[in-house]
Amino acid sequence: MGMHRSYDIAEAPFTDEDVEYVAPITGSVAVTNSGRILLVRGNIKTVIAAECARCLADLREPIDAAIEEQYTLGEVQNGAYNDITPAVVQDEENEVPLGLFDGTVINLGVLIRQAAILNATINPLCREDCAGLCPKCGKNRNESTCRCGESAGTKPFAALAELLKQEPPQN
């Protein structure tokens, strides 16, 4: 019942839902079917498009991600031929991403997308000292300075700082 297959991944850049791959997706994946468990292991490398969390500039983020998933297999009766065939079991403990399986065919694109999203930086920056956007006029402070200047609106705790400067009331 056991089976092991390895596959090389070499896909051209494309856009998939909310991920834009800007470099080829390369890597490999091994799928092992032990009869009770389907194990998918591999590694992918690519570059995705991202946006700076401070100034919204376009940037490129390299991704080097491991794929390691395990799915429980059970037996399902095939109504057309009355055969019993193995199938992935879906329950609370064994959650299967939507679109991952189409019958006995596994869509590796779902796992690649999942790995890319999970390994992407949550708040990517174009550079460590990114000055961001002016909260008043929206000008990119990395490109030029604006005339808005610093105001209490840009310092969320400025009002609290003023309270600390005051002397406490005496009883």
N, C-alpha and C positions, 0 to 999 in steps of 0.2 A: 504494500500500500504506500510506502514511503517514496518520495520523489524529491529531487533537488535540481534546480535549474538556475543558471546565472545568466544575466542579461547586461549588456553594455548600454549605457544611455548616451546618446549623442543627438540632441535636438537643437534646431536653429532657434534663435530668439523669437519670442512671441508674447502676446498679452493674454493672460488667463484670469478672468474675473477681476480681482483687485491686485494682481501682481503683474508687473511688466518686466519681463526678462530682457535685458539689453545685451547679453552675451550668450553664446551657446551654453546649453545645459549638458554637462558631461558627468560621467560617473559610472557606477555599476550597482546592480542589485542582485541578490540571491534570494530565491523563493524556495522554501523547504516545506513540503507537505508530509507530516509524519502520520497522517491518518486521523489524528485527533486535533492537531494544531497546525495552522498555516503560519509560518514564520517568514517575515520579509525583512531583510537586512541589506544595507548598502550605504552609499555615500554619493552626494552630488556636489558639484561646484558650478557656480554661475555668478552673474552680476545682475542685480535688480535695480530698477529706478526707484528713487526715494526723494523726499522733500525735507529740507532742513527744518527742524522743529522751531527755530527762532526767526529765520528770515525768509523761509519758504522757497529758497533757491533749489533748483534741481541738482541732485547729486546721484552718484552711482555707489551702490553698496555691494561689496563682494560677499558671497555666501558660500560657506563650506559646511555642509550639513550632513549629519548621519541620519539614516532612516532605519528605524528598528520598531517594527510592529508585529503583534501576535494576535491571531484570531482563532477562536475555538471552532472546530468543525463538528458538525452533526450529520445525521443521515436524514435525507428528505426523499419521500416517495415521488417519483416522476409519474404524473397522472397519465401521460400519453402512452408510455410503454410499460407501466407498472414496475419500473426499475427503481432500485434504491441507490441514490447518488449522494456523495458528500456535498455539504453546503455550509457556508459560514453561518454560525448561530448569532442572532442579534438579540441581546437582552440588556438589562441594566448594567451588568458587569462587563459585557462585551459589546461596547458601542462601536458601530461600524460607520465611517463617514459616508454621507450620501454620494452616490455615483461611483464608489470604489469598485463595486463588483457588478458585472452584467452577466448573470449566470455563473459560468466557471471562468470568465475572463476578468482579470484584475486590471484596473485603469491606474497605472503608475503615476499619471499626471496629477491625480488627487493627492498622492503621498508626496510628490515633489513639491506641489504648491504648499501643502501643510508644513513640510520641512523648511521651505524658504521663509514662510511667514513666521514660524516659531524661532528661526535663527536671525531674523532681521532685527536691527537695533530699534528699540521702542521709540526713542527720541533722537534720531540721527542729526548730527550737526555738520555743516559744511566745513567748519573749523572750530577748534576749541574756544577761541576768543570771539565767536560770532556775536555781534552787537545786537542782532535782531532787527525788528521793525519798530518804528516810533509808534506808540499807542495812540497818539493824537492824529498825526497826518499820514501814517502808514509808510513813510519813506524808509528804505533799506539803509540802516545806519552803517553798514559795511561799505556802501558806495559813496555816501556823503552824509554830512551832518545836517540836521534840520534846525529851524529857528524856534521850535516849540520849547526847548529847554526842559529841564527837570521840573516836575510839578508834583504836588501831593498825590495826584492820580497815578503816577508811576511808582509810588512807594506805598504799598497797601497798608503798612503799619505806621505811617507818619502820624496819624491822629493818636495812636496809642503812645508813641514816643513823646508827644506833647503832654499827654496826661502824666507820664512819668516825671517830667520836668517840674510839674506843679507840686507844691508841698501838700502833704496830707492834712486834712482838717483836724484840728485839735478839739478834744472834748473838755 
